[in-house]
């Protein structure tokens, strides 16, 4: 019974983290350039999620402005103003955004 409670708690926490990430993604203006299934100004969320699958640490590093992009590096300079804006966010908020992005490929 305790094991099931822990699993439910973890799933609830992960779901809450993803919902928070989606909210922050919208609030910080990320959705203006990143659509779920279509490449527009930036690559689609599904494309980002596919490329960064299993590499959430690299995505977090990039969002902090400390890493190099691995999704369409030739267009990455368009993201620089946004990186300046978001790199000062709390680690937990950046983690929520990266969780949302990574899980958008489900």
SVG drawing of the C-alpha trace seen along z (x, -y; Angstrom):
<svg xmlns="http://www.w3.org/2000/svg" viewBox="-2 -40 30 42">
<polyline fill="none" stroke="black" stroke-width="0.4" points="0.0,0.0 2.8,-2.4 4.5,-1.6 1.3,-2.5 1.0,-5.7 4.5,-6.7 3.9,-6.0 0.7,-8.0 2.5,-10.9 5.3,-10.8 2.9,-10.8 0.9,-13.6 4.1,-15.6 5.2,-14.9 1.9,-16.0 1.9,-19.2 5.4,-19.9 4.4,-19.5 1.3,-21.7 3.5,-24.4 5.9,-24.1 3.1,-24.6 1.9,-27.6 5.4,-29.2 5.9,-28.3 2.9,-30.3 3.6,-33.2 7.2,-33.7 6.2,-33.9 7.8,-30.7 4.5,-29.6 4.8,-32.6 7.6,-30.8 7.2,-27.2 4.0,-25.4 3.3,-21.8 3.5,-20.2 4.7,-22.9 8.1,-24.5 7.4,-28.3 9.9,-30.9 11.3,-28.1 11.2,-24.4 8.1,-22.5 7.9,-21.2 7.6,-17.7 10.9,-18.2 12.6,-19.6 11.3,-16.8 12.5,-14.2 16.0,-15.6 16.4,-16.1 14.9,-12.8 17.0,-11.4 19.0,-14.7 17.0,-16.9 20.2,-18.1 21.4,-19.4 18.1,-21.2 18.3,-22.8 21.8,-23.9 20.7,-25.5 17.8,-27.2 20.2,-28.7 22.1,-30.2 25.1,-28.0 24.9,-25.3 24.8,-25.0 21.6,-24.2 21.2,-20.8 18.0,-21.5 18.6,-23.5 21.7,-25.4 21.7,-27.5 18.6,-29.3 19.5,-29.4 20.5,-33.1 16.8,-33.9 16.5,-32.4 19.2,-34.6 16.9,-37.4 14.6,-34.9 17.5,-33.1 18.6,-36.4 15.0,-36.8 14.6,-33.2 18.1,-32.4 17.4,-34.4 14.4,-32.2 14.5,-29.9 16.0,-26.5 12.8,-24.8 10.9,-26.9 13.3,-26.1 13.1,-22.4 9.3,-22.6 9.5,-24.1 12.0,-21.5 9.8,-18.7 6.9,-20.1 8.9,-20.3 10.4,-16.8 6.9,-15.3 5.3,-17.1 6.3,-14.2 3.9,-11.7"/>
</svg>
